[in-house]
Amino acid sequence: HRVYSFVYQGYWEDIGTIKRFYEVNLEMAMPDAPFDFYDAERPIYTHARFLPPSEVHGAHLHNVLLPEGCRIYDASVSNSVIGLRSIIGAEAVIQSTVMMGADYYETERELAENRKLDRPDIGIGAGSVIHRAIIDKNARIGRNVHIRNITNRPDMETNDWVARDGIVMVPKGGVIPDGTVI
């Protein structure tokens, strides 16, 4: 087989660490992002998902990448990347966060089961404050949860969350109960 190579001159970033993954994602939400998703000569095509448009009700969004299928209610979201089907409750404050979204919407039956089990719904609950975090897919962040960046936070790992390089990560399907402070 013939193998060829060429020098690539376009945008490329190594996202091999949690910190770089986080930083590069947030750079894409800035007005002067290092990569242009809207270049007419080099279009970007995403996988068609046939989701409804996002709903934003009374929320404040500043430097946010927001895909289809999201519901944001009276929240403040800044310098963040929000994933598909994300739900953010009223009076939540999301800053410098990468939220991966959800693989599905919960049915009425599943939402009722959440109440019965005293389990948060998928998404971020009302009144929560999230700063400098990565929230993986299908995570359940309860009401009035506080996840904050703490200067010189030591790396640590619990059953529900992990801290690396000052960034708090809630794993896929993770559950953070109402009122938790991280």
PyMOL commands that set and color helices and strands:
alter all, ss='L'
color gray80, all
select helices_A, chain A and resi 18-27+108-117
alter helices_A, ss='H'
color red, helices_A
select strands_A, chain A and resi 55-57+60-65+71-73+76-82+87-88+93-99+123-124+129-135+140-141+146-147+156-157+162-164+167-170+175-176
alter strands_A, ss='S'
color yellow, strands_A
deselect
rebuild
show_as cartoon
